[in-house]
Amino acid sequence: MDMQSLDERFRVYYERLKEKHLGPLWNSIGSIMTKEPKPKSIPYLWKWKDVAPFVKEAGELVTLDRGGERRVVFFRNPGVADLEPWGWGAATDTLYAGIQLLLPGEKAPSHRHNQSAIRFIIQGSGAFTIVEGERIAMEAGDFLITPAGLWHDHVHEGDEPMIWLDCLDIPLLYKLGVMFFENFPEFNQPVTFPDNYALLRYSAPGLRPIQDRNNLVAPQTVFKWSFTKQALERLGQLEPDPYDAYAMEYINPVTGEAAGQTIGAMMQMLPPGHHTRAHRHVHSAIYHVFEGSGYTVIEGVRFAWEKGDTFVIPNWAWHEHVNTGSRSAYLFSTNDRPVMERLRLERWEEYPNGHQVVTAEFQ
């Protein structure tokens, strides 16, 4: 058989395969089994000055009746814009993130879902989130978790807008096709514990109530900013980690693992002028600038940031951080590392010679 005849036979063969929803591995193995991670999401940064007006306007347009459930403007990564619906709400391939607004006097209805959720409070006070009957006060800099399957709602008794960052594993569960969502029978669930129950029980590091030896899901639901900042300042008296400077991971005090079952989080402090060494890892991360200014180099591109900005580092992307301000910068970040570790996929690598060459500026 000559080459032309063989080529024609292959062409017809491939068409017949496609008609029967089959595929040839020998032709596709390089695309579907890549030599290293090739996420759809791309490095990206959202400026607070661009996001804030949309959040404010949402407060004028959107009410919190059943159906809408939450007033959130979420981050849509341009790399996954082709996915329907709504790019799966993906900031990275596996993580959703958005800015939620709760106005004075408002109540957000109670519901539950099998997506895990974490919250980082950006600004405001006087609001509470209720998780399985526990009413938890929210203040700027606090970190809260809402494990999968637990009833939760929000109530605002203060006099200023409450704004926080939500992160859920929505894209991961959407990709797996395993979504569940359920409304509470009443608009809000009853409060069955004293206010700030978790803080009363976990008031000192390294100590846990004896009855929590087997409470693996959510023994500590809130981590206060005052405690986190104090821990970072004390850590700051020692030598910094070359890749993350000074960073504290939020953990489950019973298991010692990440506070969230599928979502990790940490707060990072960069001293003035500090420049971390570049590295990469399999897990993806979403960063929110709580305080300070500087830039992060991701895959050779310089992303300048300041207070309120949010940026993403996809899987296996080289990155390093620089504080250009005169005060310490505080970066909150959330990640999918718990999933990668449980699947034994996590991997870490340092960049040769420590720092990348900047080849472009993010616009």
C-alpha positions as CSV (number, residue, x, y, z in Angstrom):
1,M,0.0,0.0,0.0
2,D,1.5,3.4,-1.0
3,M,1.7,6.3,1.4
4,Q,-1.1,8.2,-0.2
5,S,-3.5,5.3,0.1
6,L,-2.4,4.7,3.7
7,D,-3.0,8.4,4.6
8,E,-6.5,8.2,3.1
9,R,-7.3,5.0,5.0
10,F,-6.1,6.7,8.3
11,R,-8.3,9.7,7.5
12,V,-11.4,7.6,7.0
13,Y,-10.5,5.5,10.0
14,Y,-10.3,8.5,12.3
15,E,-13.6,9.8,11.0
16,R,-15.3,6.5,11.8
17,L,-13.8,6.5,15.3
18,K,-15.1,10.0,15.9
19,E,-18.6,9.0,14.7
20,K,-18.7,6.3,17.3
21,H,-17.3,8.6,20.0
22,L,-14.0,6.7,20.2
23,G,-10.4,8.0,20.0
24,P,-6.9,6.9,19.0
25,L,-4.5,7.0,22.0
26,W,-1.4,6.9,19.7
27,N,-2.4,10.2,18.2
28,S,-3.5,11.9,21.4
29,I,-1.2,10.7,24.2
30,G,1.0,13.8,24.0
31,S,-2.0,16.0,24.5
32,I,-3.9,14.2,27.2
33,M,-0.9,12.9,29.2
34,T,1.3,16.0,29.3
35,K,4.9,15.9,30.7
36,E,4.0,18.4,33.4
37,P,0.8,20.2,34.6
38,K,-0.9,22.3,31.9
39,P,-3.8,24.1,33.7
40,K,-6.5,26.0,31.8
41,S,-6.4,28.9,34.2
42,I,-3.7,31.6,33.7
43,P,-1.9,34.0,36.1
44,Y,-4.2,37.0,36.6
45,L,-4.7,40.0,38.9
46,W,-7.9,41.9,39.7
47,K,-7.4,45.4,41.0
48,W,-9.6,46.4,44.0
49,K,-10.3,49.8,42.3
50,D,-11.9,47.8,39.4
51,V,-13.8,45.3,41.6
52,A,-15.1,47.6,44.4
53,P,-17.5,49.6,42.2
54,F,-19.2,46.4,41.0
55,V,-19.5,45.2,44.6
56,K,-21.0,48.5,45.7
57,E,-23.4,48.6,42.7
58,A,-24.5,45.0,43.5
59,G,-25.6,46.3,46.9
60,E,-27.9,48.7,45.2
61,L,-29.3,46.1,42.8
62,V,-29.4,42.7,44.5
63,T,-31.5,41.6,47.4
64,L,-30.9,38.5,49.5
65,D,-34.2,36.7,48.9
66,R,-34.3,33.0,48.2
67,G,-32.8,32.2,44.9
68,G,-30.0,34.7,44.8
69,E,-28.8,33.5,48.2
70,R,-25.6,35.5,48.4
71,R,-24.5,38.9,47.0
72,V,-21.1,38.0,45.5
73,V,-19.1,39.2,42.6
74,F,-16.8,36.3,41.7
75,F,-13.5,36.2,39.9
76,R,-13.6,34.6,36.4
77,N,-10.2,33.5,35.2
78,P,-9.8,34.4,31.5
79,G,-8.2,31.0,30.8
80,V,-11.5,29.1,31.6
81,A,-13.9,31.6,30.0
82,D,-15.0,29.0,27.5
83,L,-16.4,26.7,30.1
84,E,-20.2,26.9,30.6
85,P,-21.9,27.9,32.7
86,W,-20.1,31.0,33.9
87,G,-16.6,29.6,33.5
88,W,-17.6,27.2,36.3
89,G,-16.9,30.1,38.6
90,A,-13.2,29.2,38.4
91,A,-10.5,31.5,39.6
92,T,-8.1,28.5,39.2
93,D,-8.9,25.1,37.8
94,T,-10.2,23.9,41.1
95,L,-11.0,27.0,43.2
96,Y,-13.7,29.6,43.1
97,A,-13.3,33.0,44.8
98,G,-15.5,36.0,45.1
99,I,-16.2,39.2,47.1
100,Q,-19.3,39.0,49.2
101,L,-21.2,42.1,50.5
102,L,-23.6,42.1,53.4
103,L,-25.3,45.4,54.3
104,P,-26.4,46.6,57.7
105,G,-29.6,45.0,58.9
106,E,-29.5,42.2,56.2
107,K,-29.8,38.5,56.7
108,A,-28.6,36.0,54.1
109,P,-30.6,32.7,54.1
110,S,-29.5,29.5,55.5
111,H,-28.4,26.7,53.2
112,R,-25.8,23.9,52.9
113,H,-23.9,22.3,50.1
114,N,-21.2,19.7,49.6
115,Q,-18.6,22.3,48.6
116,S,-16.2,23.3,51.3
117,A,-16.0,27.1,52.0
118,I,-13.6,29.5,53.7
119,R,-13.9,33.2,54.3
120,F,-11.4,36.0,54.8
121,I,-12.9,39.2,56.2
122,I,-11.7,42.3,54.3
123,Q,-13.6,45.0,56.1
124,G,-16.4,45.8,58.5
125,S,-17.7,44.6,61.9
126,G,-21.0,43.8,63.5
127,A,-21.9,40.8,61.3
128,F,-22.1,37.2,62.3
129,T,-22.0,33.9,60.3
130,I,-24.0,31.1,61.9
131,V,-22.6,27.6,61.2
132,E,-24.6,24.6,62.6
133,G,-26.1,26.8,65.4
134,E,-22.8,28.5,66.3
135,R,-22.9,32.3,65.9
136,I,-19.4,33.6,64.9
137,A,-18.5,37.3,64.9
138,M,-16.6,38.5,61.9
139,E,-14.0,41.3,61.9
140,A,-11.4,42.5,59.4
141,G,-8.5,40.0,59.1
142,D,-10.4,37.0,60.5
143,F,-10.4,33.7,58.8
144,L,-13.4,31.4,59.0
145,I,-14.3,27.9,57.7
146,T,-17.6,26.4,56.7
147,P,-17.0,22.7,56.1
148,A,-19.0,20.8,53.5
149,G,-22.5,19.8,54.5
150,L,-23.0,22.2,57.4
151,W,-26.0,24.7,57.6
152,H,-24.8,28.3,57.4
153,D,-26.2,31.8,57.1
154,H,-25.2,35.4,57.7
155,V,-26.7,38.2,59.8
156,H,-25.5,41.8,60.0
157,E,-26.3,43.8,63.2
158,G,-23.6,46.5,62.6
159,D,-23.8,49.9,60.9
160,E,-21.2,49.6,58.0
161,P,-21.0,47.4,55.0
162,M,-19.4,44.0,55.6
163,I,-17.1,42.7,52.8
164,W,-15.2,39.4,52.7
165,L,-13.5,37.0,50.3
166,D,-15.2,33.7,49.8
167,C,-13.3,30.6,48.5
168,L,-15.0,27.3,47.6
169,D,-14.0,24.2,45.7
170,I,-16.9,24.7,43.2
171,P,-14.9,24.1,40.0
172,L,-13.5,20.8,41.4
173,L,-16.9,19.4,42.3
174,Y,-18.4,20.7,39.1
175,K,-15.7,18.9,37.1
176,L,-16.4,15.7,39.1
177,G,-20.2,16.1,38.6
178,V,-21.0,15.7,42.3
179,M,-22.8,18.9,43.3
180,F,-25.4,19.0,46.1
181,F,-27.2,22.1,47.4
182,E,-30.1,22.4,49.9
183,N,-32.0,25.2,51.6
184,F,-32.8,25.2,55.3
185,P,-36.6,24.8,56.0
186,E,-36.7,28.3,57.6
187,F,-35.0,31.5,56.3
188,N,-32.4,31.3,59.1
189,Q,-31.3,28.5,61.4
190,P,-31.7,28.7,65.2
191,V,-28.6,29.7,67.3
192,T,-28.0,26.8,69.7
193,F,-24.5,27.7,71.1
194,P,-23.2,30.7,73.0
195,D,-21.7,33.4,70.7
196,N,-18.2,32.8,69.6
197,Y,-18.3,29.2,71.0
198,A,-15.1,28.2,69.2
199,L,-13.1,31.1,70.7
200,L,-14.3,30.1,74.2
201,R,-13.0,26.6,73.6
202,Y,-9.8,27.4,71.7
203,S,-8.3,30.4,73.5
204,A,-4.7,29.3,73.6
205,P,-2.4,27.6,71.0
206,G,-1.5,24.0,71.6
207,L,-4.5,23.4,73.9
208,R,-7.8,21.7,73.0
209,P,-10.8,20.6,75.0
210,I,-10.6,17.0,75.9
211,Q,-13.9,16.2,74.3
212,D,-12.5,17.2,70.9
213,R,-10.1,14.3,70.6
214,N,-12.3,12.9,67.8
215,N,-13.9,16.0,66.5
216,L,-12.2,15.9,63.1
217,V,-14.4,18.2,60.9
218,A,-14.5,21.7,62.4
219,P,-13.5,22.0,66.0
220,Q,-12.3,25.6,65.4
221,T,-14.4,27.6,63.0
222,V,-12.7,31.0,63.3
223,F,-9.1,32.3,63.6
224,K,-8.9,35.9,64.8
225,W,-6.7,38.4,63.1
226,S,-5.3,39.7,66.4
227,F,-3.9,36.2,67.2
228,T,-2.6,35.6,63.6
229,K,-0.8,39.0,63.5
230,Q,0.8,38.5,66.9
231,A,2.0,35.0,65.8
232,L,3.5,36.4,62.6
233,E,5.2,39.3,64.4
234,R,6.8,36.8,66.9
235,L,7.9,34.6,64.0
236,G,9.3,37.7,62.4
237,Q,12.0,37.8,65.1
238,L,13.5,34.7,63.5
239,E,15.1,34.0,60.1
240,P,12.5,34.0,57.2
241,D,11.7,31.1,55.0
242,P,13.5,31.7,51.7
243,Y,10.4,31.0,49.7
244,D,7.5,32.3,51.8
245,A,9.2,34.8,54.2
246,Y,7.0,34.6,57.3
247,A,3.9,32.5,56.9
248,M,1.4,30.8,59.2
249,E,-0.9,28.1,58.0
250,Y,-4.5,27.8,59.4
251,I,-4.8,24.3,60.7
252,N,-7.3,22.0,62.4
253,P,-6.2,21.8,66.0
254,V,-7.2,18.1,66.3
255,T,-5.7,16.7,63.2
256,G,-2.8,19.1,62.6
257,E,-3.9,19.2,58.9
258,A,-5.3,22.1,57.0
259,A,-8.3,23.8,58.6
260,G,-10.4,23.2,55.6
261,Q,-11.0,19.6,54.4
262,T,-10.2,20.4,50.8
263,I,-9.0,24.0,50.9
264,G,-5.8,25.2,52.6
265,A,-5.1,28.8,53.7
266,M,-2.3,30.8,55.2
267,M,-1.3,34.4,56.1
268,Q,2.0,35.6,54.9
269,M,4.1,38.6,56.2
270,L,6.7,40.2,53.9
271,P,9.0,42.7,55.7
272,P,9.8,45.9,53.9
273,G,12.1,45.3,50.9
274,H,11.9,41.5,51.3
275,H,12.2,39.5,48.1
276,T,11.4,35.7,48.3
277,R,13.1,33.1,46.2
278,A,11.2,31.7,43.2
279,H,9.6,28.3,43.4
280,R,6.6,26.3,42.0
281,H,4.3,23.6,43.3
282,V,1.5,21.5,42.0
283,H,-1.3,23.2,44.0
284,S,-2.8,26.4,42.8
285,A,-3.3,29.5,45.0
286,I,-5.5,32.6,45.2
287,Y,-3.9,35.6,47.0
288,H,-5.6,38.6,48.5
289,V,-3.5,41.6,49.6
290,F,-4.7,42.5,53.1
291,E,-2.1,45.2,53.7
292,G,0.9,46.6,51.9
293,S,2.1,47.0,48.3
294,G,4.6,45.2,46.1
295,Y,4.7,42.8,43.2
296,T,4.7,39.1,42.4
297,V,6.6,37.6,39.4
298,I,4.6,34.7,37.9
299,E,6.2,32.9,35.0
300,G,8.3,35.9,34.2
301,V,5.5,38.5,34.3
302,R,5.5,41.2,37.0
303,F,2.1,41.6,38.7
304,A,2.1,44.8,40.8
305,W,-0.3,44.7,43.8
306,E,-1.6,46.9,46.6
307,K,-4.2,46.6,49.4
308,G,-7.4,44.9,48.2
309,D,-6.0,43.4,45.0
310,T,-6.5,39.7,44.3
311,F,-4.3,37.5,42.1
312,V,-4.0,33.8,41.2
313,I,-1.1,31.5,40.8
314,P,-2.1,28.4,38.7
315,N,-0.7,25.0,39.2
316,W,3.1,24.5,38.6
317,A,3.7,28.2,37.9
318,W,7.0,29.8,39.0
319,H,6.4,32.7,41.4
320,E,8.2,35.0,43.9
321,H,7.0,37.9,46.0
322,V,8.5,41.4,46.6
323,N,7.4,44.0,49.2
324,T,8.2,47.4,47.8
325,G,6.6,49.3,50.6
326,S,8.0,50.8,53.8
327,R,5.9,48.6,56.1
328,S,5.2,44.9,56.3
329,A,2.9,43.5,53.6
330,Y,0.3,40.9,54.6
331,L,-0.9,38.4,52.0
332,F,-3.8,36.1,52.7
333,S,-3.8,33.1,50.4
334,T,-6.0,30.0,49.9
335,N,-5.1,26.9,47.9
336,D,-6.0,23.4,46.9
337,R,-3.0,21.7,48.5
338,P,-5.1,19.4,50.8
339,V,-6.6,17.8,47.7
340,M,-3.2,17.4,45.9
341,E,-1.7,15.9,49.1
342,R,-4.5,13.4,49.6
343,L,-4.2,12.3,45.9
344,R,-0.4,12.2,46.3
345,L,0.0,14.6,43.5
346,E,1.7,17.5,45.4
347,R,5.2,18.3,44.2
348,W,7.5,21.3,44.8
349,E,10.5,22.7,43.0
350,E,12.9,25.6,43.5
351,Y,13.9,27.9,40.6
352,P,17.5,27.8,39.4
353,N,19.5,30.7,40.8
354,G,16.6,31.9,42.9
355,H,15.0,34.6,40.8
356,Q,13.2,34.9,37.5
357,V,14.0,37.3,34.7
358,V,11.1,39.7,34.3
359,T,10.0,39.7,30.7
360,A,6.7,41.6,30.9
361,E,4.4,43.7,33.0
362,F,0.8,42.6,33.7
363,Q,-1.6,45.2,32.3
